[in-house]
Amino acid sequence: MLLRIALAAGFLSAVSSRLGFLGEQSSGWENFLAYAGKVNSIAPKSIILSIAITSTVLETLFALMLLIGYKTRLASIGAASLTLIFAIAMTYSFGIKDPLDYSVFAFSTAAFLLATMPQYRWSIDEIILKKTNSK
């Protein structure tokens, strides 16, 4: 449960910052777009907005799914894959130091580890499993 909460908090913090929900501590959408362009330096500039929107939607979705423990394995694999892609893009664009300093590989690995758990305690998945097994 703690791993689910930690991963969800990481995503929610990033999304809240780029959407301006953290007040003066927010990075803001424009700064996020500029950063997304730098991270995805290999991508054409014309798709950076799509990448930014897609990543924001996916991060929000994965965070909420992890937080409540719904389809946890799927959310974990999605979160791990998204952050691994981000780590690879960061490595390509900035070198290995930045993704290591920001623990992006560790975040991705933690999400992959969560996907291997045999059960998810204190989750909607657990409630659904109990109802299914009691029938």
C-alpha positions as CSV (number, residue, x, y, z in Angstrom):
1,M,0.0,0.0,0.0
2,L,2.8,2.4,0.8
3,L,4.4,1.9,-2.5
4,R,1.1,2.6,-4.3
5,I,0.7,5.8,-2.3
6,A,4.3,6.9,-2.9
7,L,4.1,6.4,-6.7
8,A,0.7,8.1,-6.8
9,A,2.0,11.0,-4.8
10,G,5.0,11.4,-7.2
11,F,2.7,11.6,-10.2
12,L,0.1,13.9,-8.5
13,S,2.8,16.3,-7.4
14,A,4.2,16.6,-10.9
15,V,0.8,17.1,-12.4
16,S,-0.3,19.5,-9.7
17,S,2.8,21.6,-10.3
18,R,2.4,21.8,-14.1
19,L,-1.3,22.7,-13.8
20,G,-0.6,25.4,-11.3
21,F,-2.3,23.8,-8.3
22,L,0.7,24.3,-6.0
23,G,0.7,28.1,-6.0
24,E,4.1,29.8,-6.2
25,Q,5.8,26.4,-6.1
26,S,4.1,25.4,-9.3
27,S,6.2,25.1,-12.5
28,G,3.3,26.0,-14.7
29,W,2.1,24.6,-18.0
30,E,4.3,26.8,-20.2
31,N,7.5,25.7,-18.3
32,F,6.4,22.1,-18.6
33,L,5.9,22.4,-22.3
34,A,9.4,23.9,-22.7
35,Y,10.8,21.1,-20.6
36,A,8.9,18.4,-22.5
37,G,10.4,19.8,-25.7
38,K,13.9,19.5,-24.2
39,V,13.4,16.0,-22.8
40,N,11.9,14.8,-26.1
41,S,14.5,16.5,-28.3
42,I,14.3,13.7,-30.8
43,A,10.6,14.3,-31.4
44,P,9.3,16.9,-33.9
45,K,8.3,20.1,-32.2
46,S,4.8,19.7,-33.7
47,I,4.0,16.8,-31.4
48,I,5.4,18.1,-28.1
49,L,1.9,19.5,-27.1
50,S,0.4,16.0,-27.7
51,I,3.2,14.4,-25.7
52,A,2.6,16.8,-22.8
53,I,-1.1,16.4,-22.8
54,T,-0.9,12.6,-23.1
55,S,1.7,12.2,-20.4
56,T,-0.3,14.5,-18.1
57,V,-3.5,12.5,-18.6
58,L,-1.7,9.2,-18.1
59,E,0.1,10.3,-15.0
60,T,-3.2,11.5,-13.5
61,L,-5.0,8.3,-14.5
62,F,-2.2,6.0,-13.1
63,A,-2.0,8.1,-9.9
64,L,-5.7,7.8,-9.2
65,M,-5.7,4.1,-10.0
66,L,-2.8,3.4,-7.8
67,L,-4.1,5.5,-5.0
68,I,-7.4,3.6,-4.7
69,G,-5.9,0.3,-5.8
70,Y,-8.0,-0.3,-8.9
71,K,-6.5,-2.4,-11.6
72,T,-3.2,-2.0,-9.7
73,R,-1.2,-4.4,-11.9
74,L,-2.2,-2.6,-15.1
75,A,-1.7,0.9,-13.5
76,S,1.8,-0.2,-12.2
77,I,2.9,-1.5,-15.6
78,G,1.6,1.7,-17.3
79,A,3.3,3.9,-14.7
80,A,6.6,1.9,-15.0
81,S,6.5,2.0,-18.8
82,L,5.7,5.7,-18.9
83,T,8.5,6.6,-16.5
84,L,11.0,4.2,-18.3
85,I,10.2,6.0,-21.6
86,F,10.8,9.3,-19.8
87,A,14.1,8.1,-18.3
88,I,15.3,6.9,-21.7
89,A,14.3,10.3,-23.3
90,M,16.1,12.2,-20.5
91,T,19.2,10.0,-21.0
92,Y,19.2,10.7,-24.7
93,S,18.6,14.4,-24.3
94,F,20.6,15.2,-21.2
95,G,22.9,12.3,-20.4
96,I,22.6,9.7,-17.7
97,K,23.1,12.1,-14.7
98,D,19.7,13.8,-14.8
99,P,17.5,10.7,-14.8
100,L,19.7,9.2,-12.0
101,D,19.6,12.4,-10.0
102,Y,15.8,12.6,-10.3
103,S,15.5,8.9,-9.5
104,V,13.4,8.2,-12.6
105,F,14.9,4.7,-13.1
106,A,14.2,4.0,-9.4
107,F,10.6,5.2,-9.8
108,S,10.1,3.0,-12.9
109,T,11.6,0.0,-11.2
110,A,9.5,0.5,-8.2
111,A,6.4,0.5,-10.4
112,F,7.5,-2.7,-12.2
113,L,8.1,-4.3,-8.7
114,L,4.6,-3.3,-7.6
115,A,3.2,-5.1,-10.7
116,T,4.7,-8.3,-9.5
117,M,2.9,-8.4,-6.1
118,P,0.6,-11.4,-5.7
119,Q,-2.1,-9.3,-3.9
120,Y,-2.8,-5.6,-3.2
121,R,-3.9,-5.1,0.4
122,W,-6.3,-2.3,1.3
123,S,-7.3,-1.8,-2.3
124,I,-10.4,-2.0,-4.5
125,D,-8.7,-4.9,-6.2
126,E,-8.8,-6.8,-2.9
127,I,-12.5,-6.0,-2.4
128,I,-13.3,-7.2,-5.9
129,L,-11.3,-10.4,-5.4
130,K,-13.0,-11.2,-2.1
131,K,-16.5,-10.7,-3.7
132,T,-15.5,-12.9,-6.6
133,N,-14.2,-15.6,-4.4
134,S,-17.2,-15.6,-2.1
135,K,-19.6,-16.4,-4.9
